[in-house]
Amino acid sequence: MFVAFLKFLMRWFQRLVVLAALIALGVWLFYIGREHQIFLDNKTLGDFKALEQINVRVNDSEIAELMQRERDVRKVVGPEFEIKAEVFNEDGEIINRIAKKIKINFSKDIMINLPAFAAGEENFIVPAPR
């Protein structure tokens, strides 16, 4: 009778372990497969003035050419992405190139302030528009 009870407990323990593993797998798949909207914002923010022109590429998507006070949106899948930017002056010459990998938490949308990003500011991610 004691052996039967142990078998019963072992079966329930195994079921709970499998259930916990399936839940963890579901959360992990949700995390790596979630689509995020990345807003690229070339507007003045505090001390960072809007850039004359900036070309931005998120992962390997199409290049976004943003002039002053423009905004664009890109969609990425997964918890991280790479952003590459080229900053131009008034004469159309490249004055700065920046590349950075960014990790996203569970938030759906983020906005990147490009003047702060180009200046090397650590807090260039701002709340996304609603």
C-alpha positions in Angstrom: 0.0 0.0 0.0 2.9 2.4 0.8 4.5 1.6 -2.6 1.2 2.3 -4.4 1.0 5.7 -2.6 4.6 6.5 -3.7 3.8 5.6 -7.3 0.8 7.9 -7.1 2.9 10.8 -5.7 5.6 10.2 -8.3 3.1 10.3 -11.2 1.7 13.6 -9.9 5.1 15.0 -9.4 6.1 14.0 -13.0 2.9 15.6 -14.3 3.6 18.8 -12.4 7.2 18.9 -13.8 5.9 18.5 -17.3 3.3 21.2 -16.8 5.9 23.6 -15.4 8.2 22.9 -18.4 5.4 23.5 -20.9 4.5 26.8 -19.2 8.2 27.9 -19.2 8.5 26.9 -22.9 5.3 28.9 -23.7 6.7 32.0 -21.9 10.1 31.7 -23.6 8.5 31.3 -27.1 6.3 34.3 -26.4 9.4 36.3 -25.4 11.5 35.4 -28.5 8.6 35.6 -31.0 7.0 38.8 -29.9 6.7 41.6 -32.5 7.7 45.1 -31.3 7.2 48.5 -33.0 10.3 50.7 -32.9 9.4 54.4 -33.4 12.4 56.4 -34.8 12.0 60.0 -33.7 14.1 62.9 -35.1 12.6 65.6 -33.0 14.2 67.9 -30.4 14.3 66.5 -26.9 15.7 68.7 -24.1 19.2 69.7 -25.0 19.3 67.5 -28.1 18.3 69.4 -31.3 16.7 67.6 -34.2 19.3 66.4 -36.8 19.4 67.8 -40.3 19.2 64.3 -41.8 19.7 60.9 -40.5 19.5 57.5 -42.2 18.6 54.6 -39.9 18.5 50.9 -40.5 16.9 48.5 -37.9 18.3 45.0 -38.3 18.4 44.5 -42.1 15.2 46.4 -42.9 14.9 49.2 -45.5 16.7 52.4 -44.6 14.6 55.1 -43.1 15.7 58.6 -44.2 14.5 61.1 -41.6 14.7 64.9 -41.9 14.1 67.3 -39.0 10.9 66.7 -37.0 10.1 63.4 -38.8 9.1 60.1 -37.3 9.1 56.6 -38.7 8.2 53.1 -37.4 9.8 49.7 -38.0 8.7 46.3 -36.7 11.1 43.8 -35.3 10.6 40.3 -33.9 12.5 39.1 -30.8 14.0 40.5 -27.7 16.9 42.4 -29.3 17.7 44.2 -32.5 20.5 46.2 -34.0 20.2 49.8 -35.0 22.7 51.5 -37.4 22.5 55.2 -38.2 24.4 57.7 -40.4 24.1 61.4 -39.4 24.4 64.0 -42.2 25.2 67.7 -42.1 23.6 70.5 -44.2 25.9 69.7 -47.1 24.8 66.1 -47.2 28.2 64.7 -45.9 28.2 61.9 -43.4 29.5 63.3 -40.1 28.8 60.3 -37.8 28.1 56.6 -37.9 26.6 54.8 -35.0 25.7 51.1 -34.4 24.2 49.6 -31.3 22.4 46.4 -30.2 19.4 47.1 -28.1 17.5 44.6 -25.8 13.8 45.0 -25.3 11.9 43.7 -22.3 8.3 42.7 -22.5 7.1 46.1 -23.6 5.4 46.1 -27.0 6.5 49.5 -28.4 9.5 51.7 -27.8 10.6 55.0 -29.2 14.2 56.0 -29.9 15.1 59.6 -29.9 17.6 59.8 -32.7 19.3 63.1 -31.6 20.0 61.7 -28.2 21.1 58.3 -29.8 23.5 60.2 -32.1 25.0 62.2 -29.2 25.8 59.0 -27.3 23.3 59.6 -24.5 22.5 56.5 -22.5 18.8 57.3 -22.1 17.8 57.6 -25.7 14.8 55.3 -25.4 11.7 57.3 -24.5 8.1 56.2 -23.9 6.3 55.3 -27.1 3.4 57.4 -28.4 -0.1 56.1 -27.7 
